[in-house]
Amino acid sequence: DCCDVESGVVAWDDLDVCSPPENPNFYQLAGLLAYGPHALGKGQICPRDGRPDCSLVDALHKENKSGQANWFLSWAWSYSLDVVCNALACEWDSHAAVVASEACPTGSVYLWWCFFVNNQFRMLEDGITQDTDSLLKVFAKPLQRAGKVLMCMDNFQNCTYTKRIWCICEIFSAVRRNIPVTLIIPQLELEQEMETLTEMVHACRVDASQATASVKADEEKIKTKILQELKSFEHVNETVEIG
């Protein structure tokens, strides 16, 4: 909805970040939603460190629009808005059908979604860096608390997900903790026919040694951690592919 500038909210069409593209990715959305002068958490005190500017989830919490996460979303920031929304919509339709059949208890679904939960003012604007153990704890604790993972893939043919070291690390951590992982993917991709199971497996092959991160330092730290603990990437690759 469009409100006047004095209220702190402006029309999306007036912001360069959204014109173009019509279907932005989350890097492009971050400066509008997660941090910057028009973000929902701008000016609100962060309950984590007592400083001005908070995460989206903390701003939503004050409006009673958030809750304890019961799913952890594993995804990539480079995804376009429609990829994530369509994949989540497909999963929600399946979940709603299961609930309607009384195969599982009813209840609200809340996602632990890093874009909304982590304070991007600190991580992106302030450029705060952390050691490897702290970085891994950023998702390890909520992963354990949520108890279930949604692995959001963009497609099978040229999969972004398996090329991202954070995504690989999240699924590896989930499998090691015996946390259930559910694959979600946009409907259009589900409708694409894969000729054989072998073709699908090949399209989703994992090579952690070649995976990247937006922040090069994160990539290097995670890979160093893997080599220190496991001596090679093979176990990680096999665990994620099988998991």
C-alpha positions in Angstrom: 0.0 0.0 0.0 1.2 3.5 -0.7 1.4 6.0 2.1 2.9 9.5 2.3 6.7 9.8 2.8 6.3 11.5 6.2 4.9 8.3 7.7 8.1 6.5 6.7 6.5 4.4 3.9 6.7 5.3 0.2 5.2 3.8 -2.9 7.4 0.9 -4.2 7.2 2.2 -7.7 9.0 5.3 -6.7 12.1 3.4 -5.5 14.9 2.7 -7.9 15.4 -0.7 -6.3 12.2 -2.0 -7.7 12.0 -0.3 -11.1 13.3 -2.4 -12.7 13.2 -5.4 -12.2 9.6 -6.5 -11.9 10.7 -9.7 -10.2 13.6 -8.7 -7.9 15.9 -11.1 -6.1 16.4 -10.7 -2.4 19.7 -8.8 -2.7 17.6 -6.2 -4.5 14.8 -6.3 -2.0 17.1 -6.1 1.0 17.7 -2.4 0.7 13.9 -1.8 0.8 12.7 -4.3 3.3 15.5 -5.5 5.5 17.7 -2.5 6.0 17.9 1.1 4.9 15.7 4.2 5.5 12.4 2.5 4.5 12.9 -0.8 6.3 10.2 -1.8 8.8 12.8 -2.1 11.6 14.4 1.3 10.9 14.6 3.3 14.1 13.1 0.6 16.3 15.3 -0.6 19.2 16.8 -4.0 18.6 16.0 -6.3 21.6 19.3 -8.2 21.0 21.8 -5.4 21.5 19.7 -2.4 22.6 20.8 -0.3 19.5 18.5 1.5 17.1 17.3 -0.5 14.0 16.1 -4.0 14.3 15.4 -7.1 12.2 12.1 -7.6 10.3 11.0 -10.3 12.7 11.5 -8.1 15.7 9.5 -5.3 14.1 6.8 -7.8 13.3 6.9 -9.2 16.8 5.7 -5.9 18.2 2.7 -6.2 16.0 1.9 -9.7 17.1 2.7 -11.0 13.5 5.4 -13.5 14.4 5.7 -16.7 16.3 8.1 -19.5 17.3 9.5 -21.0 14.2 8.6 -24.6 13.5 10.3 -24.8 10.1 13.8 -23.7 9.0 14.0 -22.4 5.5 17.2 -23.2 3.6 17.5 -21.1 0.5 19.7 -18.6 -1.5 19.5 -14.9 -1.6 20.0 -14.8 -5.3 16.5 -16.4 -5.8 13.9 -14.2 -7.3 10.8 -13.3 -5.4 8.5 -15.6 -7.4 10.8 -18.6 -7.0 10.6 -18.6 -3.2 6.9 -17.6 -3.0 5.8 -20.2 -5.5 7.8 -23.0 -3.8 6.4 -22.0 -0.4 2.9 -21.8 -1.9 3.2 -25.3 -3.4 4.4 -26.7 0.0 1.6 -24.8 1.9 -1.0 -26.4 -0.4 0.4 -29.8 0.4 0.5 -29.0 4.1 -3.0 -27.7 4.1 -4.2 -30.9 2.4 -2.5 -33.1 5.0 -4.1 -31.0 7.8 -7.5 -31.2 6.2 -7.2 -35.0 6.1 -6.4 -35.0 9.9 -3.1 -36.8 9.2 -1.3 -34.2 11.3 -2.4 -31.8 14.0 -3.5 -28.3 13.0 -1.5 -25.3 13.8 0.2 -22.2 12.4 3.4 -22.5 10.3 6.2 -20.1 11.1 9.5 -20.0 9.2 13.0 -19.3 10.5 14.0 -17.3 7.4 17.4 -15.5 7.7 16.3 -12.6 5.5 13.7 -11.7 8.1 15.3 -13.0 11.3 18.9 -11.8 11.2 19.4 -8.0 11.7 20.6 -7.0 8.3 21.4 -3.5 9.5 24.3 -5.0 11.5 25.3 -7.7 9.0 25.0 -5.7 5.8 25.3 -2.0 6.7 27.7 -2.3 9.6 29.7 -5.1 8.0 30.0 -7.0 11.2 32.1 -10.1 10.8 32.2 -13.1 13.1 34.5 -16.1 13.6 33.5 -19.4 12.0 32.0 -21.0 15.0 29.7 -17.9 15.6 28.7 -17.9 11.9 27.7 -21.5 12.1 25.7 -21.0 15.3 23.7 -18.3 13.5 21.7 -21.1 11.9 22.6 -24.2 14.0 20.5 -23.2 17.1 17.4 -22.2 15.2 17.8 -25.3 13.0 17.7 -27.4 16.1 14.8 -25.5 17.6 12.6 -25.6 14.5 13.1 -29.3 14.1 12.2 -29.4 10.4 13.8 -28.0 7.3 12.4 -26.8 4.0 15.1 -27.1 1.4 14.1 -24.6 -1.3 15.7 -25.4 -4.7 15.2 -23.1 -7.7 15.4 -25.8 -10.4 16.9 -29.1 -11.3 18.6 -28.3 -14.6 20.9 -25.5 -13.4 20.5 -25.6 -9.7 21.8 -22.6 -7.7 21.2 -24.3 -4.4 23.9 -27.0 -4.7 26.5 -24.4 -5.6 26.1 -22.4 -2.4 28.3 -23.4 0.6 25.8 -22.1 3.2 23.0 -24.2 1.7 25.2 -27.3 1.7 26.3 -26.6 5.2 22.7 -26.2 6.5 21.5 -29.5 5.0 24.6 -31.3 6.2 24.0 -30.0 9.7 20.3 -31.1 9.5 21.1 -34.6 8.3 23.8 -35.0 11.0 21.2 -34.0 13.7 18.5 -36.3 12.2 16.3 -33.3 11.4 13.8 -34.1 8.6 14.4 -32.3 5.3 11.6 -31.6 2.9 12.4 -30.5 -0.7 10.3 -27.6 -2.1 10.5 -26.3 -5.6 8.4 -24.0 -7.8 5.4 -25.6 -9.6 6.8 -24.9 -13.0 10.0 -26.9 -12.2 7.9 -29.7 -10.8 6.1 -29.9 -14.1 9.4 -30.3 -16.0 9.9 -33.9 -16.9 13.2 -35.5 -16.0 13.8 -38.5 -18.3 15.4 -40.7 -15.6 16.2 -40.7 -11.9 19.9 -40.7 -12.9 19.4 -37.4 -14.7 17.8 -35.8 -11.7 20.6 -37.0 -9.4 23.2 -35.7 -11.8 21.5 -32.3 -11.9 21.6 -32.2 -8.1 25.2 -33.3 -7.6 27.0 -31.6 -4.7 30.6 -30.4 -4.7 31.3 -28.5 -1.5 34.9 -27.7 -2.6 33.6 -25.6 -5.5 30.6 -24.1 -3.7 30.6 -20.3 -3.1 29.2 -17.7 -0.8 28.4 -14.0 -1.4 31.0 -13.1 1.2 34.3 -14.8 0.2 35.5 -14.8 3.8 32.4 -16.9 4.8 33.2 -19.4 2.1 36.8 -19.8 3.1 35.9 -20.1 6.8 33.3 -22.8 6.2 35.5 -24.8 3.9 38.4 -24.6 6.4 36.1 -25.8 9.2 35.0 -28.8 7.0 38.6 -29.7 6.3 39.7 -29.4 9.9 36.8 -31.6 11.1 36.4 -34.1 8.3 39.7 -33.9 6.4 37.9 -33.8 3.0 34.7 -32.7 1.3 33.5 -36.2 0.2 31.5 -37.0 3.3 29.7 -33.6 3.1 28.9 -34.2 -0.5 27.6 -37.7 0.0 25.6 -36.8 3.1 23.8 -33.9 1.4 23.1 -35.8 -1.8 21.7 -38.8 0.1 19.9 -36.7 2.7 
